[in-house]
Amino acid sequence: MAGAADGPGRQLSMRARLREGLATLPPAYFALVMATGIVTVAAHLEEWERVAHALSLVNLAAFGVLWVLFLLRMAWFPYEVGRDFGDFHRAPGFFNVVAATAVLGTQLTVIHERPSAAVVTWLLALPLWFGATYGVFSRFTTAENKPTLGAGIDGGWLTAVVATQSISALGTLISAYTSAWQDVVLFVSLSAWLFGGMLYIWLIALIFYRYTFFPFMPSDLTPPYWINMGAMAISTLSGALLVENGRGVPFVAELAPFLKGLTLLFWATATWWIPMLAILGYWRHVTKRFALIYDPLHWGAVFPLGMYTVATIHVARVADVPFLLWIPHVFAYVALSAWALAAAGLLRRLWRLFHF
């Protein structure tokens, strides 16, 4: 009888823990799908096929689970979800939902060769992008109580750029499978790429200003600051894909020199950020002895490493600079190692949450 009594109590406790976790679940958790998806593509490009297919299955499952949790949270905790939309730190996490959906579509195209399914994810990502972009930024604009620049902005805001460029990258990849709509899809992709670049300029100016003219504590250097680099890496990839896939479309082909030049600019900017972020990471965790413990935001640091790997492979092709290919060969190991560490931290967190 004791076992029977313990059963319902354990079940209730599990349900209570699930609800507690959902109440505070950050929308930024979709960065797990972003990171896993792009590391999967990087493994495929490096011809690590067993690793790529294993990660791909993990990512498909993670995407499904996160959407279930996301929908449950909206149903059970609508007030908390609405409050997140007005939070200057949590709201940018909604852009991760957009990027995760588009990156999964890229995975379906490259790994599974399922362009029809990828088209569906692109069509889902488009309204998600529209809702996140105009929902978040209009909410920020009309808020009556706003934080100062130093307290309100961080690298996570650049997920808006990542989401926009993910729309461009996936649209370019699927354009060949959209028959009569190819020109329209490519034009949307080109427009998204250009706007994403402009959005990066707006946001990085504020972030760099915050870097240099406001006090900076180790606790301020959250993992999403790696999106400083990741946003430029995905902009590089999107530009390279436009060059590769738009040769037969006049309005893209005529812009080829411009596309290549701007793509190299994006790649050079992403490359510049890597030593800077590594130095700041050393300052945070070694000099200032800030504890390195698992945080869902760490997936936002894994994603840029995988994206830089994939972007460099593509930019080496379109710019005909094969001597750059040693970089992704190295970064593929770095990205996979970072993914493994983040995954270990997640598993440990889940064990602590549900283990009795």
For each residue, the residues with C-beta under 8 A, 3 or more apart:
1: 4 5
2: 5 6
3: 6 7
4: 1 7 8
5: 1 2 8 9
6: 2 3 9 10
7: 3 4 10 11
8: 4 5 11 12
9: 5 6 12 13
10: 6 7 13 14 356
11: 7 8 14 15
12: 8 9 15 16
13: 9 10 16 17 356
14: 10 11 17 18 354
15: 11 12 18 19
16: 12 13 19 20
17: 13 14 20 21 353 354
18: 14 15 21 22
19: 15 16 22 23 76
20: 16 17 23 24
21: 17 18 24 25 353
22: 18 19 25 69 72 73 76 77
23: 19 20 73 76 77 80
24: 20 21 80
25: 21 22 29 69 70 73
26: 29 84 90 93 296 297
27: 30 70 84 90 91 93 94 96 97
28: 31 90 92 93 96 156 159 224 296 297 299 300
29: 25 26 32 66 93 96 296 299
30: 27 33 34 66 70 93 96 97 99 100
31: 28 34 35 93 96 99 100 159 296 297 299 300 302 303
32: 29 35 36 62 66 100 296 299 342 346
33: 30 36 37 59 62 63 66 100 103 104
34: 30 31 37 38 96 99 100 103 162 299 303
35: 31 32 38 39 299 300 302 303 306 339 342
36: 32 33 39 40 55 58 59 62 339
37: 33 34 40 41 59 100 103 104 106 107
38: 34 35 41 42 103 106 303 306 307 309 310 335
39: 35 36 42 43 55 302 305 306 335 336 339
40: 36 37 43 44 52 55 56 59 107 111
41: 37 38 44 45 52 106 107 110 111 306 310
42: 38 39 45 46 306 309 310 328 331 332 335 336
43: 39 40 46 48 49 51 52 55 332 336
44: 40 41 47 48 49 52 110 111
45: 41 42 309 310 313 328 332
46: 42 43 309 328 329 332
47: 44
48: 43 44 51 52 332
49: 43 44 52 53
50: 53 54
51: 43 48 54 55 336
52: 40 41 43 44 48 49 55 56 111
53: 49 50 56 57 111
54: 50 51 57 58
55: 36 39 40 43 51 52 58 59 339
56: 40 52 53 59 60 107 111 112
57: 53 54 60 61
58: 36 54 55 61 62
59: 33 36 37 40 55 56 62 63 104 107
60: 56 57 63 64 104
61: 57 58 64 65
62: 32 33 36 58 59 65 66
63: 33 59 60 66 67 100 101 104
64: 60 61 67 68
65: 61 62 68 69
66: 29 30 32 33 62 63 69 70 100
67: 63 64 70 71
68: 64 65 71 72
69: 22 25 65 66 72 73
70: 25 27 30 66 67 73 74 97
71: 67 68 74 75
72: 22 68 69 75 76
73: 22 23 25 69 70 76 77 80 81
74: 70 71 77 78 81
75: 71 72 78
76: 19 22 23 72 73
77: 22 23 73 74 80 81
78: 74 75 81 82
79: 82 83
80: 23 24 73 77 83 84
81: 73 74 77 78 84 85
82: 78 79 85 86
83: 79 80 86 87
84: 26 27 80 81 87 90 91 93 94
85: 81 82 91 94 135 136 139
86: 82 83 91 139 140 143
87: 83 84 90 91
88: 91 140 146 147 151 152 153
89: 92 152 154 156
90: 26 27 28 84 87 93
91: 27 84 85 86 87 88 94 136 139 140
92: 28 89 95 136 156 157 159 160
93: 26 27 28 29 30 31 84 90 96 156 159
94: 27 84 85 91 97 98 132 135 136
95: 92 98 99 132 133 136 159 160 162 163
96: 27 28 29 30 31 34 93 99 100 159 163 300
97: 27 30 70 94 100 101 128 132
98: 94 95 101 102 125 128 129 132 163 166 167
99: 30 31 34 95 96 102 103 159 162 163 166
100: 30 31 32 33 34 37 63 66 96 97 103 104
101: 63 97 98 104 105 121 124 125 128
102: 98 99 105 106 121 122 125 163 166 167 169 170
103: 33 34 37 38 99 100 106 107 166 170
104: 33 37 59 60 63 100 101 107 108 121
105: 101 102 108 109 117 118 119 120 121 122 125 170 173 174
106: 37 38 41 102 103 109 110 118 166 169 170 173
107: 37 40 41 56 59 103 104 110 111 112
108: 104 105 111 112 114 115 117 118 121
109: 105 106 112 113 114 115 118 170 173 174
110: 41 44 106 107 113 173
111: 40 41 44 52 53 56 107 108
112: 56 107 108 109 117
113: 109 110
114: 108 109 117 118
115: 108 109 118 119 173 174 176 177
116: 119 120 177
117: 105 108 112 114 120 121
118: 105 106 108 109 114 115 121 122 170 173 174 177
119: 105 115 116 122 123 174 177 178
120: 105 116 117 123 124
121: 101 102 104 105 108 117 118 124 125 170
122: 102 105 118 119 125 126 167 170 171 174
123: 119 120 126
124: 101 120 121 127 128
125: 98 101 102 105 121 122 128 129 166 167 170
126: 122 123 129 130 167
127: 124 130 131
128: 97 98 101 124 125 131 132
129: 98 125 126 132 133 163 164 167
130: 126 127 133 134
131: 127 128 134 135
132: 94 95 97 98 128 129 135 136 160 163
133: 95 129 130 136 137 160 163 164
134: 130 131 137 138
135: 85 94 131 132 138 139
136: 85 91 92 94 95 132 133 139 140 160
137: 133 134 140 141 160
138: 134 135 141 142
139: 85 86 91 135 136 142 143
140: 86 88 91 136 137 143 146
141: 137 138
142: 138 139
143: 86 139 140 146
144:
145:
146: 88 140 143 152
147: 88 151 152
148: 151 152
149: 152 153 206 209 210 214
150: 153 210 214 215
151: 88 147 148
152: 88 89 146 147 148 149
153: 88 149 150 157 203 206 207 210
154: 89 157 207 210 220 222 224 225
155: 158 207 222 224 225 226 227 228 300
156: 28 89 92 93 159 222 224 227 297 300
157: 92 153 154 160 203 206 207
158: 155 161 162 200 203 204 207 224 227 228 230 231
159: 28 31 92 93 95 96 99 156 162 163 224 227 231 300
160: 92 95 132 133 136 137 157 163 164 199 203
161: 158 164 165 196 199 200 203 227 231 234 235
162: 34 95 99 158 159 165 166 227 230 231 234 303
163: 95 96 98 99 102 129 132 133 159 160 166 167
164: 129 133 160 161 167 168 192 195 196 199
165: 161 162 168 169 192 193 196 231 234 235 237 238
166: 98 99 102 103 106 125 162 163 169 170 234
167: 98 102 122 125 126 129 163 164 170 171 188 189 192
168: 164 165 171 172 189 190 192 193 196 238 241 242
169: 102 106 165 166 172 173 189 234 237 238 241
170: 102 103 105 106 109 118 121 122 125 166 167 173 174
171: 122 167 168 174 175 185 186 188 189 192
172: 168 169 175 185 186 189 238 241 242 245 246
173: 105 106 109 110 115 118 169 170 241 245
174: 105 109 115 118 119 122 170 171 177 178 185
175: 171 172 178 182 185 186 189 245 246
176: 115 182 245
177: 115 116 118 119 174
178: 119 174 175 181 182 184 185
179: 182
180:
181: 178 184 185
182: 175 176 178 179 185 186 249
183: 186 187 249 251
184: 178 181 187 188
185: 171 172 174 175 178 181 182 188 189
186: 171 172 175 182 183 189 190 242 245 246 249 251 252
187: 183 184 190 191 251
188: 167 171 184 185 191 192
189: 167 168 169 171 172 175 185 186 192 193 238 242
190: 168 186 187 193 194 242 246 251 252 255
191: 187 188 194 195
192: 164 165 167 168 171 188 189 195 196 238
193: 165 168 189 190 196 197 235 238 239 242
194: 190 191 197 198
195: 164 191 192 198 199
196: 161 164 165 168 192 193 199 200 231 235 238
197: 193 194 200 201 235 262 266
198: 194 195 201 202
199: 160 161 164 195 196 202 203
200: 158 161 196 197 203 204 231 232 235
201: 197 198 204 205
202: 198 199 205 206
203: 153 157 158 160 161 199 200 206 207
204: 158 200 201 207 208 228 231
205: 201 202 208 209
206: 149 153 157 202 203 209 210
207: 153 154 155 157 158 203 204 210 211 228
208: 204 205 211 212
209: 149 205 206 212 213 214
210: 149 150 153 154 206 207 213 214
211: 207 208 214 216
212: 208 209
213: 209 210
214: 149 150 209 210 211
215: 150
216: 211 220 221
217: 220 221
218: 221 283 284 285 288 290
219: 222 290
220: 154 216 217
221: 216 217 218 225 280 281 283 284 290
222: 154 155 156 219 225 295 297
223: 226 295 297 298 299 300 301
224: 28 154 155 156 158 159 227 297 300 301
225: 154 155 221 222 228 277 280
226: 155 223 229 230 277 300 301 303 304 305
227: 155 156 158 159 161 162 224 230 231 300 303 304
228: 155 158 204 207 225 231 232 273 277
229: 226 232 233 270 273 274 277 304 308
230: 158 162 226 227 233 234 270 300 303 304 307 308
231: 158 159 161 162 165 196 200 204 227 228 234 235
232: 200 228 229 235 236 266 267 269 270 273
233: 229 230 236 237 266 267 270 304 307 308 310 311
234: 161 162 165 166 169 230 231 237 238 307 311
235: 161 165 193 196 197 200 231 232 238 239 263 266 270
236: 232 233 239 240 263 266 267 270 311 312 314 315
237: 165 169 233 234 240 241 307 310 311 314 315
238: 165 168 169 172 189 192 193 196 234 235 241 242
239: 193 235 236 242 243 259 260 262 263 266
240: 236 237 243 244 263 311 314 315 317 318
241: 168 169 172 173 237 238 244 245 314
242: 168 172 186 189 190 193 238 239 245 246 252 259
243: 239 240 246 247 256 259 260 263 318
244: 240 241 247 314 317 318
245: 172 173 175 176 186 241 242
246: 172 175 186 190 242 243 249 252 253 256 259
247: 243 244 252 253 256
248: 253
249: 182 183 186 246 252 253
250: 253 254
251: 183 186 187 190 254 255
252: 186 190 242 246 247 249 255 256 259
253: 246 247 248 249 250 256
254: 250 251
255: 190 251 252 258 259
256: 243 246 247 252 253 259 260
257: 260 261
258: 255 261 262
259: 239 242 243 246 252 255 256 262 263
260: 239 243 256 257 263 264 318 319
261: 257 258 264 265
262: 197 239 258 259 265 266
263: 235 236 239 240 243 259 260 266 267 315 318 319
264: 260 261 267 268 315 319
265: 261 262 268 269
266: 197 232 233 235 236 239 262 263 269 270
267: 232 233 236 263 264 270 271 311 312 315
268: 264 265 271 272
269: 232 265 266 272 273
270: 229 230 232 233 235 236 266 267 273 274 308 311
271: 267 268 274
272: 268 269 275 276
273: 228 229 232 269 270 276 277
274: 229 270 271 277 278 308
275: 272 278 279
276: 272 273 279 280
277: 225 226 228 229 273 274 280 281
278: 274 275 281 282
279: 275 276 282 283
280: 221 225 276 277 283 284
281: 221 277 278 284 285
282: 278 279 285 286 287
283: 218 221 279 280 286 287 288
284: 218 221 280 281 287 288 290
285: 218 281 282 288 289 290 291 292
286: 282 283 289
287: 282 283 284
288: 218 283 284 285
289: 285 286
290: 218 219 221 284 285
291: 285
292: 285
293: 345
294: 298 342 345 346 348 349
295: 222 223 298 345
296: 26 28 29 31 32 299 346
297: 26 28 31 156 222 223 224 300 301
298: 223 294 295 301 302 341 342 345
299: 28 29 31 32 34 35 223 296 302 303 342
300: 28 31 35 96 155 156 159 223 224 226 227 230 297 303 304
301: 223 224 226 297 298 304 305 338 342
302: 31 35 39 298 299 305 306 335 338 339 342
303: 31 34 35 38 162 226 227 230 299 300 306 307
304: 226 227 229 230 233 300 301 307 308
305: 39 226 301 302 308 309 331 334 335 338
306: 35 38 39 41 42 302 303 309 310 335 339
307: 38 230 233 234 237 303 304 310 311
308: 229 230 233 270 274 304 305 311 312 328 331 335
309: 38 42 45 46 305 306 312 313 327 328 331 332 335
310: 38 41 42 45 233 237 306 307 313 314 328
311: 233 234 236 237 240 267 270 307 308 314 315
312: 236 267 308 309 315 316 324 325 327 328 331
313: 45 309 310 316 317 325 328
314: 236 237 240 241 244 310 311 317 318
315: 236 237 240 263 264 267 311 312 318 319 321 324
316: 312 313 319 320 321 322 323 324 325 328
317: 240 244 313 314 320
318: 240 243 244 260 263 314 315
319: 260 263 264 315 316
320: 316 317
321: 315 316 324
322: 316 325
323: 316 326
324: 312 315 316 321 327 328
325: 312 313 316 322 328 329
326: 323 329 330
327: 309 312 324 330 331
328: 42 45 46 308 309 310 312 313 316 324 325 331 332
329: 46 325 326 332 333
330: 326 327 333 334
331: 42 305 308 309 312 327 328 334 335
332: 42 43 45 46 48 309 328 329 335 336
333: 329 330 336 337
334: 305 330 331 337 338
335: 38 39 42 302 305 306 308 309 331 332 338 339
336: 39 42 43 51 332 333 339 340
337: 333 334 340 341
338: 301 302 305 334 335 341 342
339: 35 36 39 55 302 306 335 336 342 343
340: 336 337 343 344
341: 298 337 338 344 345
342: 32 35 294 298 299 301 302 338 339 345 346
343: 339 340 346 347
344: 340 341 347 348
345: 293 294 295 298 341 342 348 349
346: 32 294 296 342 343 349 350
347: 343 344 350 351
348: 294 344 345 351 352
349: 294 345 346 352 353
350: 346 347 353 354
351: 347 348 354 355
352: 348 349 355
353: 17 21 349 350
354: 14 17 350 351
355: 351 352
356: 10 13
